[in-house]
Amino acid sequence: MAIKTLFKFNLSILDSYLTKEFLSPFALAVGGFAIIGIVDILFYLVELAILSGVSVFTVTRLLVYKLPGIMVLFFPMSALFATMLLFVRMAKDNELSVLRTSGIHSFRIIVPILILGMGVSLISFTVNEQLVPIANQASDNLIKRELRKTPPPSIAENTVFKDSNRFFYIKKIKSNTLEKIVIIEQTFSFPRIIIAQEGGWKDFKWTLYDGTIQEFDKKGHLKFVNSFDEMLINVNQNIRAYYKRQKKAKEMDSRELKDKISRLAKSGLETQALAVEYHLKKSIPTTCLVFVLIGIAYCLSFVRTGKDWWGVIISICVAVLTVGFYFFLLALFRALAKDNQIPALLGAWGPNLIYLSISSTMIYYQCTYR
């Protein structure tokens, strides 16, 4: 019993040790990559600040708003850096060899790192859902208000949308006033067309002024024309959602983006691009776990002993090339999905699935046959 208790205690020490050795370089990498990202943005912000004459406080606020989005982008690379640094150092100090000769299986060594990778992915997802949309929206509003001096528009032109069996075209919308309205109502043969010079709305009720109604026979010939001074119609959706300033995908969380996709789909509008962005909100945080697997796979495959410096160099070079190729694949799959050549789900998750299968296969081989 004492031997079993000691064995369990030693495994607990191993978990704590690996966790500590992973988190320290991970935090260092996140901070370093964040500084690099901030410096890149800082050139742009300082130029805008000098040209626009805004205060240093405003520039500082913009940097703070940009920080969550920068950190999410660099979480995967930080996880890869921490994983490779941990296993390369353990190989250099012969700790991996000692653990294996002590009877601890390689799978048992990498399990704590995999759990940490899942934790980093969860943190990345939480930040991307809760902080990044709010920070991006605040940053965009601040840039428009303070730097570019352009408030959000209150006038929309050439608004087109679908509601039930009707198509709407509005030349201009300002406040609650509509100008130059065309409504096409679907019928059994040719549609009925309603044209109005002006209109107004309150919630789901529209009032049209100074217009005409045109109906056609089965051959498409005009059979009925009637003028009206005022006409009341009911719609199923609030028009304000179509013309007010819409949040960008990066300013919405998954729930908001899903609601927008559903609303636009009901209106007959294209939603493929938004669907890709919706799936990316889940696939990009998962990249942290995928990069952890890549780091483990390369270190186990190329670094054999503490003196295997060529293995260390090869693993680092291959990891850098792998990261670059991953983002190329991500851009390619994303573009193909937005062009409707592949499904939106595959466009967002394709690179992750490819890298996950390759790295998992390499780890399984190294842990089973090496």
Secondary structure, 3 states (H helix, E strand, C coil): CHHHHHHHHHHHHHHHHHHHHHHHHHHHHHHHHHHHHHHHHHHHHHHHHHHHCCCHHHHHHHHHHHHHHHHHHHHHHHHHHHHHHHHHHHHHCCHHHHHHHCCCCHHHHHHHHHHHHHHHHHHHHHHHHHCHHHHHHHHHHHHHHHHCCCCCCCEEEEEEEEECCEEEEEEEEECCEEEEEEEEECCCCCCEEEEEEEEEEECCEEEEEEEEEEEECCCCCEEEEEEEEEEEEECCCCCHHHHCCCCCHHHCCHHHHHHHHHHHHHCCCCCHHHHHHHHHHHHHHHHHHHHHHHHHHHHHHHCCCCCCHHHHHHHHHHHHHHHHHHHHHHHHHHHHHHCCCCCHHHHHHHHHHHHHHHHHHHHHHHHHHC
